[in-house]
Amino acid sequence: MYAAAYAAADLQASRRLSVTPGVRVDRFQRTHATTISPRLAASLDLGRGTTARASVGRYTRPLFGAEYVRNDLKPEKAIHYVVGVEDKVTEGVTASVAGFYNDLGDLVVQDRSLVVDDALQAYINRGTGRAIGAEVGVRVRRAGFFGWLSYTASRATRDDQNGMGSRLFDYDQTHNLILVGSYKWRSWSFGGRWQFTTGEPFTPVDGSVFFSDLGVYLPELARTNSGRYDNAHQLDLRVDRKWTFAAWNLSAYLDVTNVYAHARTQGYQYNFDYTEKQPIASLPILPAFGVRV
């Protein structure tokens, strides 16, 4: 259980410059911790439809899962820096580019050497991390049509301070490209989304050792998150139709997820001695139909 309060003020420093200072206060009841997170955002009108923006702020998050059982851990914290420019290219078309850097601290890690009589003693606020990247985007809004294109390149690493150096975060994605579009014609609506993402990191199995006491093979793991799953991409399509009557409306839709059935790899299943593996994949295609009255 936790409570939070946030306050901010929009200040017009000049005709072109606006500044928004703010502060958030979080109270994490279980760990008896209170954090104060100041934030600042600024927007500068450069003229001719171009605006520059920058922000910096401190953020904290509560503990999750088994971490939450302990009441002497501190909330994880991060300082976010963002700077970018947005330009109105022409009527209904806007382009933007932004860079970001996140500095993370007090990350909860596991150190099994700390365990004396309880496995939860392995959790400790000792990790650090950083994420850096850039994003470009284009938004288009014309008669009956809305769409946007977004591409993000980033790298997120963390150091658990276990002598192994830095490693990738579990959900690090080097590339993330999204293309979305929708068109409305009379009582019909058509929409689609295509997305490409770099495969998430995972820890490969380098080999195995036979444990004769139990008669089983035990895996030998490579460096944490030193491998990646296959790149993922999929196309989603949706069609809506609406009928309007005197006293009621009827609408129906057909939604198809992953149209060309490119299943995403979510893990691997190994044979008994870890010499062969098969991918564990998501659903290749998922159609859905609905009606609303």
C-alpha positions in Angstrom: 0.0 0.0 0.0 1.3 3.5 -0.8 -0.1 7.0 -1.3 1.1 9.8 -3.5 0.5 13.5 -4.1 1.7 15.7 -7.1 1.7 19.4 -7.6 2.8 21.5 -10.6 2.6 25.1 -11.8 2.5 26.3 -15.4 4.6 29.5 -15.6 4.9 31.7 -18.7 8.4 33.0 -18.3 8.2 35.0 -21.6 6.1 35.2 -24.7 8.0 32.1 -26.1 9.1 30.3 -23.0 6.9 28.3 -20.6 8.2 26.5 -17.6 6.5 23.8 -15.4 8.1 23.0 -12.1 6.5 20.2 -10.1 7.1 17.8 -7.2 5.7 14.4 -6.3 5.7 12.9 -2.8 5.3 9.2 -2.4 4.7 7.3 0.8 5.5 3.6 0.8 3.7 2.3 3.9 5.2 -1.1 4.1 8.8 0.0 3.9 8.1 3.2 5.9 9.8 5.2 3.2 8.9 8.7 1.9 10.4 10.0 -1.3 10.3 13.5 -2.7 10.7 13.8 -6.5 11.2 17.3 -8.0 10.6 17.7 -11.7 11.0 20.5 -14.2 9.9 20.9 -17.8 10.4 23.7 -20.2 9.0 24.5 -23.7 10.4 27.1 -26.1 8.6 28.4 -29.2 11.2 28.8 -31.9 8.7 30.2 -34.4 7.3 28.8 -37.7 5.7 25.9 -36.0 8.8 24.6 -34.2 9.0 24.0 -30.5 11.9 22.8 -28.4 11.2 20.9 -25.2 13.4 19.7 -22.3 12.6 18.1 -19.0 14.4 16.5 -16.0 12.9 14.7 -13.0 13.3 12.2 -10.3 11.1 9.1 -10.2 10.7 6.2 -7.7 8.8 2.9 -7.9 7.5 0.6 -5.3 8.8 -3.0 -4.8 7.2 -5.9 -6.6 6.9 -9.6 -6.1 9.1 -11.2 -3.6 11.0 -7.9 -3.1 7.8 -6.5 -1.5 7.9 -9.1 1.3 10.9 -7.3 2.9 10.2 -4.1 4.7 13.8 -2.7 4.9 14.4 -2.2 1.2 14.4 1.3 -0.3 12.3 2.2 -3.4 14.2 2.1 -6.6 15.0 5.5 -8.0 15.7 7.1 -11.4 16.5 10.5 -12.8 15.2 11.1 -16.3 16.6 13.6 -18.8 14.7 14.4 -22.0 15.4 17.0 -24.8 13.6 17.2 -28.1 12.2 19.3 -30.9 8.8 19.2 -32.6 8.0 20.8 -35.9 4.7 21.4 -37.8 5.9 20.4 -41.2 2.6 21.3 -42.9 -1.1 21.4 -42.2 -1.9 18.1 -40.4 1.7 16.8 -40.4 3.9 17.0 -37.3 7.4 15.6 -36.9 9.4 15.2 -33.7 12.8 14.0 -32.5 13.9 13.5 -28.9 16.8 12.1 -27.0 16.7 10.6 -23.5 19.0 9.4 -20.7 17.9 7.7 -17.5 20.2 7.3 -14.5 19.0 4.5 -12.1 20.0 3.7 -8.6 19.1 1.6 -5.6 18.0 -1.2 -7.9 17.0 -4.4 -6.0 19.4 -7.3 -6.8 19.9 -10.8 -5.4 23.1 -11.7 -3.6 22.8 -15.3 -2.3 25.9 -14.9 -0.2 23.8 -12.8 2.2 21.4 -15.6 3.0 21.7 -17.0 6.5 18.3 -18.5 7.3 15.9 -16.9 4.9 16.0 -16.7 1.1 14.6 -13.2 1.2 17.8 -11.9 2.8 19.3 -12.2 -0.7 17.5 -9.0 -1.8 19.5 -5.8 -1.4 19.5 -2.2 -2.9 22.9 -2.4 -4.6 22.3 -2.2 -8.4 22.7 0.7 -10.7 21.6 1.2 -14.3 21.4 3.5 -17.2 19.3 3.8 -20.4 20.1 6.0 -23.4 18.3 6.4 -26.7 16.5 8.6 -29.2 13.1 8.6 -30.8 11.8 10.1 -34.0 8.1 10.3 -34.9 5.7 11.6 -37.6 2.0 12.2 -37.0 -0.5 12.8 -39.9 -4.1 13.9 -39.4 -6.0 14.6 -42.6 -9.6 14.3 -43.6 -10.8 10.9 -42.5 -7.2 9.7 -41.9 -5.0 9.5 -38.9 -1.6 7.8 -38.6 1.8 7.9 -37.0 5.2 6.5 -37.4 7.6 6.1 -34.5 11.1 4.7 -34.3 13.1 4.3 -31.1 16.7 3.2 -30.7 17.9 2.6 -27.2 20.2 0.6 -24.9 19.5 -0.2 -21.3 22.1 -1.7 -19.0 22.4 -2.5 -15.3 25.2 -3.4 -13.0 24.2 -5.7 -10.1 27.7 -5.1 -8.6 28.4 -8.8 -8.3 31.8 -8.6 -10.0 30.3 -9.6 -13.4 30.1 -6.1 -14.8 27.1 -4.5 -16.6 24.5 -6.5 -18.4 21.4 -5.8 -20.5 18.1 -5.2 -18.8 15.6 -8.1 -19.3 13.4 -6.0 -21.6 16.1 -4.1 -23.5 15.1 -3.4 -27.1 17.7 -1.9 -29.5 15.1 -1.1 -32.2 11.4 -0.5 -31.9 9.5 0.6 -35.1 5.7 1.2 -35.1 3.5 2.2 -38.0 -0.2 2.9 -37.2 -3.0 4.1 -39.5 -6.7 4.5 -39.5 -9.2 5.7 -42.1 -12.9 6.5 -41.7 -15.2 6.3 -44.7 -18.9 6.9 -44.1 -20.0 4.2 -41.6 -16.8 2.2 -42.0 -13.5 2.4 -40.1 -10.3 0.7 -41.2 -7.2 0.5 -39.1 -3.9 -1.3 -38.9 -0.6 -1.5 -37.0 2.7 -2.9 -38.0 5.5 -3.3 -35.4 9.1 -4.5 -35.5 11.1 -5.0 -32.3 14.5 -6.4 -31.5 14.3 -9.7 -29.7 14.5 -9.5 -25.9 17.7 -10.6 -24.1 17.9 -14.1 -22.5 20.6 -16.2 -20.8 21.8 -19.0 -23.2 22.7 -22.5 -22.1 26.3 -23.2 -23.0 26.3 -26.9 -22.1 25.4 -29.3 -19.3 26.9 -31.4 -16.6 25.7 -34.9 -15.6 24.8 -35.0 -11.9 25.1 -38.7 -11.2 23.5 -38.6 -7.7 20.2 -37.7 -9.2 20.8 -39.0 -12.7 20.0 -35.7 -14.4 21.8 -33.1 -16.5 22.3 -29.7 -15.1 22.6 -26.7 -17.4 25.7 -24.5 -17.6 24.6 -21.0 -18.2 26.4 -18.3 -20.2 26.7 -14.7 -19.1 23.3 -13.2 -18.0 21.3 -11.8 -21.0 24.2 -12.4 -23.4 21.8 -13.8 -26.1 18.7 -12.5 -27.8 15.5 -14.0 -29.1 14.7 -13.7 -32.7 13.4 -10.3 -33.9 9.7 -9.9 -33.7 7.3 -8.3 -36.1 3.6 -8.5 -36.7 0.7 -6.8 -38.5 -2.7 -6.2 -36.8 -5.8 -5.2 -38.8 -9.3 -4.1 -37.7 -12.5 -3.2 -39.6 -15.5 -1.5 -37.9 -19.0 -1.0 -39.3 -21.8 1.1 -37.6 -25.5 1.2 -38.3 -27.7 4.0 -36.9 -31.4 3.4 -36.4 -34.2 5.6 -35.0 -33.8 4.5 -31.4 -30.7 2.3 -31.3 -27.3 1.7 -32.8 -25.6 -1.4 -34.0 -21.8 -1.8 -34.5 -19.7 -4.8 -35.5 -15.9 -5.3 -35.8 -13.4 -7.8 -37.0 -10.0 -7.7 -35.4 -7.1 -9.9 -36.6 -3.9 -9.9 -34.5 -0.7 -11.0 -36.3 -2.3 -11.3 -39.8 0.6 -13.2 -41.4 1.2 -15.5 -38.4 4.7 -14.6 -37.5 4.9 -16.1 -34.0 7.0 -14.3 -31.4 9.7 -16.4 -29.6 9.1 -16.1 -25.8 11.6 -18.7 -24.6 13.2 -22.1 -25.3 12.5 -25.7 -24.3 15.5 -28.0 -24.0 15.8 -31.7 -24.3 17.1 -33.8 -21.4 20.8 -33.1 -21.8 20.4 -29.5 -23.1 22.0 -30.3 -26.5 18.8 -29.4 -28.5 16.2 -26.7 -28.0 12.8 -25.7 -29.4 11.4 -22.2 -29.4 8.3 -21.5 -27.2 6.2 -19.2 -29.4 3.2 -17.0 -28.9 -0.1 -17.5 -30.7 0.7 -17.1 -34.5 -2.7 -15.5 -35.4 -5.7 -14.4 -33.3 -9.0 -13.3 -35.0 -11.8 -11.7 -33.0 -15.3 -10.7 -34.0 -17.7 -8.7 -31.9 -21.1 -7.0 -32.1 -22.5 -4.2 -29.9 -26.1 -3.0 -29.7 
